[in-house]
């Protein structure tokens, strides 16, 4: 199975862009962690809509649906990729919520 069966190859650049934006949002003190996937979803949709509408040179329901779907898939790939990266870096026996507050 190839990821390009689901995400347009032209839009794959959105995934690392969202990953970087997610890292920046994680460092921001005024944004709660649970909101980051929603923000990334919105940014992914916005970027995909801009590209798809610009590339097709017309605006229709099908174009918007395609762009929204592609934006959601890109955001999902970015969040999923980040979670895989974090899990692979986690040391054996390290718990999700530490009792010492660190």
N, C-alpha and C positions, 0 to 999 in steps of 0.2 A: 504494500500500500504506500502510495506516494502522497505527501502533503499537498502537492499541486493538484491533486484530484479534488481538493476541497477549497483551498485558498488560491486565488489567482496568482501566478508567479510574479506579476508586476506589483502585487500588494504585499509580498513577503517582507519587503523592507520595513513595513509598518511594525512587524513583530519586535525587532531589536530596538526600534524607536520607542515603542511602548515599554519595553523592558527598562530602558534608560529613564524614561519619565517615571516609571514605577519606583526606581531606586531614588530618584530625586524627591518624590512624594513621601517615601518612607522616612527620609531624613527631615522632612518638614514637621515641626512640632505641632502645628495647628491643624493637621489632617490626621484623623483617626485611621488606624490600619484597616479597619473593616470597610472603609469607604474607597480605598485604593482600587480594588477591582472594578467598582462602579465607575470611578473617574476614568480608568483606563478603557473601559468599554465605551464611554462617551467619546473620548478622544479618538479611539480606533474607528468608531462609526463616522465621526466628523472627517477624519483623514481619508477614509475609504469613499465617503460620499464626494468629497472634493475631487479625488482622482477619477472615480467612475464617471461622474457627471462631466468632468473636463475631457475625459477620453472619448466619451460617446457623443459629445456635443449636442445632446438633447436631454430633456428632463421628463421622465415618465415614472409611473408607479413601479414598473419592472426594474428600471434603473435604480430607483431608491431602495427597493427591496433587496436587490443584489448588493448594493453598497452597504446597507445596514447589516446584512448577513455576513458579508466579508469582514466588516469592522468587528463584529462580535467574534468571529472565528479568529481573527488576528489577536484580539485582546485575550481570548481564551488560550491561545498558543503562548502568548507572552507570560500570562500568569501561571499556566501549567509548566512551562519551561523553567520559570523562576522557582517553583515549588520542587521540581525534580532536582535542580541545582542545589537548593538548600538541603534537601534530604540526603543527597549524595555526600555533602560536606559534613553532615551531622556525625558526630563521633558515636561509636557503639555505647549504648547504655545511657546516653544523654536524654533526659526527659524533656517533654514539650514545655512544661511549666515548672520552673525551678522554685524550690521552697525558700531559698535564701534571698529572693527578691532581685537578683541580678539578671 
